[in-house]
Amino acid sequence: MDKLMAMEILTGMCGLVLLIVLFKRKFQGLLYFLLRMVAGAISFLWINSILAGQGIAVSVGLNAISLLTSGILGIPGVALLYAIVFTKNL
């Protein structure tokens, strides 16, 4: 095996390792986003039922915008949506 071919093989292997690490980080970020989105949906349902039980007519609906907000921002996103709905009803 000549020197040039050995360098090409090493470069290809390093590139493959870098791609694997990059995809792992992207997959982990996507997984965290999905987990925050599911947790947000559960918290919307839970908080809506608590508020309805107390007689407070405020609820955040489950739609694409609210799920994306909770998926991107997490708990602060859920709090933000409820703050918007509360101030809208003042």
Secondary structure, 3 states (H helix, E strand, C coil): CCHHHHHHHHHHHHHHHHHHHHHHHHHHHHHHHHHHHHHHHHHHHHHHHHHHHCCCCCCCCCCHHHHHHHHHHCHHHHHHHHHHHHHHCC
